[in-house]
Amino acid sequence: MEKRIIKAIIVERQQEISKIQLVERPIYFEEQANYVLVGIRRAGKSYQMYQDIQNLVKLGKVTFEDCLYINFEDERISSIEASELGLLLECYAEMYDNRKPLIYLDEIQNIDGWEKFVRRLADSKYRVFITGSNARMLSRDIATTLGGRYIIREVFPFSFAEYLTFHQIHLKANWEFEPEQRLEVIKQFNTYFHFGGFAETFSLIDKREWINSLYQKILLGDIIARNEIRNSGAIRLLAKKLAESVMQLTTQTRLLHIVKSSGSGISRNTLADYLTYMNDVYLTFNIPNFTDSVAERMSSCKRYFYDNGLLSNFLINAETKLLENIVAVNLIERYGKEDRVFFYNKGIEVDFYIPDEGMAIQVSYSIDDPITREREVRALYKMSEVFGLKKTFIITWDEERTISGNELDIEVVPVWKWLLRYC
């Protein structure tokens, strides 16, 4: 790797970051801590690093020249190997008289063996941010190598509250009782609901084209090419079937039957690998049944997509699926996935259960129909008899009321209000 190329990239990025116009997100970084930012592509990991740099410059704590920022998806540096990563520090030292920089390494998972280098940086008392688009960066092996020297944070696409801020909509106190602002929130939510929280789509007319391009990048580059998958047709079909199966319990046996019935001959192990690959790149995630054993949770669960825009890319007129998906994303962003958020299916079915909060949630587009309302309410009552629930919700598209009975108050809440007020 030629040093002149690295030096050119360092200067280019410093200049670019100084000019980027940001919509700030409500994030906070400890000044002395190192961070690993992971999440789906285009969720805003790089922008969080830009925001950190710009804020430090505004506060007068650093200059842009104090920052060493490298994006490992830059084709000029794509051939660099782990053994050459030390050149980054050498080049910076030669350019800036041995100054000690703040270090920002974007999409570093592209470099095999990167973990030891970033551990050495932490051991040498550099302040370091690294990003990646693969959940393997959260694996036990990598966590062991990093040795507690980094705080790991998952980054999601924009929340609905952030979406409103982007569009210069600032909610007043008691906004839901002001007809004009309430209507504006609902109008904005309709777009957010269908096209999701990728900020780069917000100003586009053809949002679906951009989302499909992102999906193809994730599928072809991050899944098929990186894992050397030959049967691309099978994994494409599997992704489509997962989208169609949102809201449903999906066992590996059922998915294997669906894929095989299309003429794609894959094994159970290959299917399991494909599902893992999709989770690894933050395309999909699993929510297990609270009643299942640990082993059963791995093979029998409900699967969702990390953003409604990606899910709607597969579907037409799928409001009920999008509604449950957006609630699932909100819950895992708030509570995390590891043994925090479940569904419950044992005699009764409840869409989401958060044991730590004593909270259960049903999702129903409408409960105007008495049969639907009775089904959803009865399930929450029965679950509360077993677990002593503290908070219960039925999340709808636009209905709102309180249903009381069995010593339990169930709040019926429009999804757009729930996203802004309850989480």
N, C-alpha and C positions, 0 to 999 in steps of 0.2 A: 504494500500500500504506500503510495507516494505521499510524503508529508505536505507537499504543496496543495494537494487536493483537500486534505484534512483542514489545512489552514484557510483555504478559500471557503469551505463549508462553515467553519466557525464564524468568520466575519459575516458571511451572508445571513446566517441565522440571527446573529446579534442585530443586524440592521432590520431584518424582517420583523422580528419580535417587537422592536421599538415602534413599528408603524401599525401593527395589528390593532384594529378596533374591536374591543371585547364588550360583550354583555356579561357583566360579572355575575358569577354564581355564588350562592352563600356557602363558601367553603372556608375552612380554617386549617392552617398548617402550623404545627409547633416550630418555632424558629430553629431549634437545635436538632430536630428530628429528621430522619431520612424516610422516604416514602416509596412504596411500590403501588402504582395506580394501575388497576386492571379492569377490563370491561370490554364490551363489544366495540367494534370499530366505529369511529365517528361519534362516539358518545360524548366526547369532550375531554379526554384525558390530556391531550396536548394543550388544549386551551386552559386547563387548570394550571399547567406549568407556566404558560405564558402569563396567566393572571398573577401567579406568585412572583414572577420576575418583575412585571410591571409595578406591582404593589411595593416591592422592595425598593425599586428605583424611585417611585414617588415619595417614599418615606426617607429617601436619602441614605439608605443603608448600603446600597451597592450602585454600580453603574452597569449598563448593558455589557460593557467589556469585561466585567467581573464574572460573566456567565458563560459556561461552556455547554452549548446545546448541540446535540447530534441526533438526527433522525436516521435510524438504521434502515429505513425504507428508501432512502436516497440512493438511486442506482449507482452513483459515483463511489459509494462506500459499501455496496452490497457484498463485495467479495472479501471484506475484512474478516479475519479469524480472531478467536478469543486471545490467542497468543500475541496479537498485534494491538490489542486494545490500549495497551500502555502508550502507544504512539499518540493517542489523544492528549494525554497529559504532557508528553514531550513537546508536541506542537504548540500547545497553549503556553507552556513555560518559555519556549523560544520567542513567542510573539509578545508576551507581556511580562518579561523580566522576572520569571519565576514566581509570579503572583499565584496565589492559591484560589482557584475558581469555585463558584457554586456549579455543580454538575447536574445536567439534565440529559437523560438518555432515553430516547423515544423508540418504542417498539424493539426493545433490546432482545426480545425472545427470538429474533431472527438469527442471533449469533449463538451457535452451540457452545456451551461451556461458559456463558456470561456470568454465572453465579459467583464464581471465585473472584472475578475481577471486581464486581461491585461490593463484595465483602471486603476485599483489600482496600477499596476506597473508604468504606466506613471505618475500618480499623485505622486508617491513616487520617481520620478526623475530617474528611471532606463532608460537606453537606450534599446529599445526593437524592435526586428524584429519578425513578425509572418507570416506564410504562410498558404495558404489553396487552395484547388482545387475546390471550390464551389463559384459561383458568389453571393450566398446569403450573403457572407461576405461583399458585397457591398450594402446590403439592407439599407433602410432608418432607420430601427429600430437599426441595429448594428452601423451605423454611428452616430446615436443619442447617443447611449450608450458610444461609444468611445469619443464622444464630441470634435472632432477636434484635438485630441491628437496624431493622426497618419496620415501619408501621405499614401494614397492608390495607389498602382501601379500594373497595369496588366502586367504579364510576358508572352511573346509569345515564341514559338520555335525559333530556330536560323533563322535570316534573311539570304538572299542569300549572302550578304556581309560578315556576320559572318561565313557562311559555307565556303566561299573561304579562310578566315583567318585560319579556322580550318585546311584546307588542305594546308596551307603554300603558298597560292597564294596571292601575294601582288601586286596590280595593279599599274602600272606606270602611269605617266601623259600621256594622249592621248593613253591609252592602246588599245582602240578600233580600232586604225589604225595600230597596230602591228599584223600581221597575226598570229604569233605563240601564243601570249597571248590571242588574240581574240578567236582562236580555242580552247584554253584550258578553257576559261570561258564558251563557249558554251557546251563543253564536260561535264564540271562539272555541269552546269545548267540542263542538261538532267536528271542526277540522282536526283538532288535536286527537280526538277519539279515533278517527279513521286513518290519520297519517302519522301519528306518533310524535316523539320528542327529539328527533334528530334536527338540531338547529339549522343545519345547512338547507333543509327543505322549507324552512319557514317563509322565505321570500320567493320561493319558486312557484310558478304556475303549474307545471307538470311535476308534482311531487312523486307520483307513482313511478315515473321513469327513473328518478334518482334513487328511490328505495329499491327498485328492481336491480339497478346497477350495483348498489351496495350488497344486496343479497348474492348476486353473481360473484362479486369479489370474495365474499366470505366463503361461498360454496366451492368455487373453482380454485381459489388461491389458498385459503386457510384450511380447507378440509380436504379436497380432492388432491391437489398438488402436494401439499405438505405431508399427507399421509400415504401418498402414492396409491390412490384408489383407482383400480381399473374399471370397476363396474359403476361408472358414474350414474347410469340410469337408475340403479337400485337406490342409491342414496338420494337422488332427486325425488323419486317416488316416495321414499320414506319421509322426507321433509314435508311433502304435500299432504300425506296422510296424517302426520302429526298435527298439522294446521287444522285439518278437517276434524280431528279428534279432540281438540281443545274442549274442556269441560267433562270429558269422559275418562274413566279409568282405562288405561292402556297397558296391557301386559305385553311382555316380549313375545309370548306365544301368539297373541292376536296380531301383532305387527308383523311377525315372521310369516304368518299365513297370508296377510294382505300382500306383502311384497312378492312372495312366491306365486300367488295366484295371478300376478301380472306377467309371469314368465321369467322373473329374475331368480336364479338359483343361488341363494346365499345361505350360509350356515347360521346357527343361533349365535355363535361366537362373533361372526362378522357383523351381524345385526347389533349385538351389544357394543362392538367397537364403533359402529356408525353413530349410535346414540351418544356414546361418550364423546366422539369428535364434535358433534353438534353442541353438546353442553360445554365442551372445552373452549369453543370460540364464542361463547355467549350468544349463540343463536337461540337455544332453548334451555329450559331448566325444569327440574322435577319438583313436585310436591308430593310427599308420601302420605299414606294412610296412617293415622295415629294408632290404629289398632294392630298394624302389621308388625311382625318381627323385623329385626334389622335386615335379615336376608331377603324377606319378602318386599321390603321397601325399595330394594335395589331393582327389582324386576316388575313390580306392580305399583304404578303411581299415576298421577295426572301430570301432563306435560304442557308447558306454556312457552310463549315466545317473549323475548326480552323487550319487545317494543310492539305496540299495536300496528305501526306502519308495516313492519315485516310480516305480521300475521295477515293483515288485510291484503298484502301483496298476493296471497294465495286464494283469497276468498271473495265472493260477491254476496252482498246482502247478508252479512254475518254478524249483525249487531249483538246477538246474545253471546256469541263467542268472544267478540271484542270486549264486551262488558265484563265478563268474568276474567279475561286476560289482563285487562288494565288494573283490576283489583288485585290480582295475583302479583303483578309487577310491583305495585305500590307496597304490598305487604312484605315482599322479600327485600325491597330497598330499605324499608323501615326496620325490619327485624332480622334480616339475614335468612339464609336457607338452612343452615345446619341445625337440625332439631329444634327449630323455632316455629315454623309455619307448616301446618298439616291440613289435610281434609279428613273427614270422619265418615266412615262407612261401616257400620255394624248394626244392622237392623234398621237404622235410619241413615240418611245421607245429609251431611252438612258440608257446604262448599269449602269453608276455611275455619280452622281452629288454631288459636294461638294460646297454648297452655300457660305461658308465663303471664299473660294478661287476663286469663280467664275469659277470653273473648271468642265468640263464634259469629260467623258471618254467612248469610245466605245471599246469593246474587240472583236476581230475577228481573228481567226487563220490565215486567209489570205484574202487580199482584191484584189488579182490578177484578180478575176472575176469582170467584169465591173458592173454587177447588184449588187453584194455584196458591192462593193466600193461606188456606187451611193447611196445605202440605208443608209450606215453608215454615209457618208458625209452629205447627205440631212438632216438627223435627227439632226446632230450637228448644221448645218446652221439654221434650224428652231428653235431649242432651243435657240440659240444665239440671234435670233430676239426678243425673249420674255424676256430673262434674261441678255442679254448683257455679254456674256461669255468673260473671260479674257484668259483662257488657255483651249485648247482642244487637246485631244489625241485620236488616234486609236492605241491600243496596239495589236500587232500581234506576231506570232512566230519568224519571222526573216526578216520582210520587214521594210524598212526605207525610208522615203521621207517626203517632206512637200507639202501639198495640200492647195493652196491659192484660195480664192474666197469669195464673200459676205463680204469683209472687215474682213476676219478671216483666220488665218493660222492654219491649223490642222497638228500637228506633228504625223506622223506614225512612231512608235518606236517598235523595238523588245522587248519582255517582259524582257529578261535578262538584256538588257541595261537600260530599264526603272527602274527596281528594283535597279540598282546600281547608276544611275545618277539622277533620278528625284524624288526619295523619300528617 
